[in-house]
Amino acid sequence: MDYRKLLADIVILQDVDSSEIEPLIVRPKDPSMGDWCLPCFKFAGKFRKSPAELAKDVVSRIGAYNFLEKAEAVGPYVNFTLDKKTVAREVLDRALGEGGNYGGSEEGSGKTVCIDYSSVNIAKPFHMGHMLNTSIGAALYRIYGALGYNVVGINHLGDWGTQFGKLIVAYKKWGDREDIESKGVRGLLDIYVRFHSEAEKDPSLDDEARAWFKKIEDGDSEARALFLWFKEITLKEVGKVYDRLGVKFDSYAGESFYNDKMKPVLEELERDGLIEESDGAKIVRFENDKYPPCLLVRSDGATLYATRDLAAAIYRKNTYDFYKCLYVVAYQQNLHFMQLFEVLRMMKKPWADDMVHVAHGMVSLEDGALSTRSGHVVFLEDVLDTAVAKALEIIDRKSPDLANKRETAEAVGVGAVIFGMLYNGRIKDVTFSYDKVLNFDGETGPYVQYTYARCKSLIDKCPREGESEDLSGIADAEGHALVSLIGDYPDAVKLAAEKYEPSIVARHVMDVAQAFNKFYLGHNIAGAEPAVKNARLSLVAATMTVIENGLRLLGIRTPEKM
Ligand code: ARG
């Protein structure tokens, strides 16, 4: 039930449509003030009254309704207190009735959203710095999916550039096929690093590298075979991590995919008179130089990252006819995306405004940065392994007799890392700490998972008796707070999509877990009389529904025992 809509409908203000009132209705900061409140500032002028007078007026015209316990004017606000049992019945029926679909909808039906995320670079390590990106993108993928959108997950691989020439030179000089096969990306990284140190002494290596890259471009069979092999090695390794994270893509069309798709775009730009030659290079200048010019073709004829992204945007529109195209990419690339979207606007693409850069912050480890350049590379796989090992230690201590401890530790350890990435607003930088994300009593994934397991064991240990439910058993402050949060969950999912912000779901699930634990502390469930017990068990089950659905959207599993 949409109570805001319902309340907006029962507020009678002459010549004001309820659709104007609805957005003003909010949750009061202090729950003792009621469930919802309507601030009366906006329309006070229109009725030549003070907001406080208007609030009184509004209240005097509100009739009696079953779902409404009372409406009161408090200063400039109208505070609404709903009937707790009515809300409880409605929320429980909805959450339990919809089960695994609760929080989802069909609002996106018929619309396609492309989400470009993770977008790893071939032959470069998949390191901890990619975790924020991958978690946010994958969560948005699932959130939009739950809202009925057709989602296309795109891994825009960084699989083009002179570094592949360097890798070929390095491989031919110092590489060993078996060694690299067994070491994977680490093996490629080793020879790549060696190339750089040797090239400092012998710059002719750079010329060799350029020549090999040219061979890749020209389709030389040896060069291409090596290029594809590097790609295969990287994707195999990255794929293992994606599997652990429960992440998937519908397309791996990366930068090299656009090799033959840039020419028509450049021609279109020429036709539109948008290209300018500058020292042999092709650039697009912006009105009033509001951004630096966008370089599309270098003087040596090479195309750039931006050229590929331009071709990719047009290809995606033609292929998927998206409603929105999201780019989950760190904020360092803000300028790149501003330029890209502006060029599309200048090309008069009506869909240019459907492109969204979902910018996010950076990850660092407590003991230092994670940049490749400083040589301090922390492989994501190692972080996951460490988190799982630490989770296993904790589980060993807490529940030594648990069956399938390893599997549980995997769900808890990996879940802890994901939750740690998604709990804060995406634009924030994250300082990652194992102890912080694995703290079972903190605002963490394991805390929420543990709450879920606690609910599950309650349900298992304490069977229902009979059919009747006495909702007064969950109609006090704590019960009602939990019911309200469960009822608000679908709004949180919707808002998370609107704002491209999975943290809204993570926060909501945390609020539900905390509210449940408060309720659980203050209420006897097993020993309550049957009708009260049944009502409480329904609330426990609805709590599980929200935690399970919410964590699933974030990519986190919910073990039944911990
Ligand atoms: N591979 C790029 C990087 O690591 C990210 C690509 C993002 N997607 C895009 N369409 N530009 O920086």
Residues whose N, C-alpha, C, O or C-beta is under 5 A from the ligand:
A	BS01	LIG	D116 S119 V120 N121 H156 G158 D309 V329
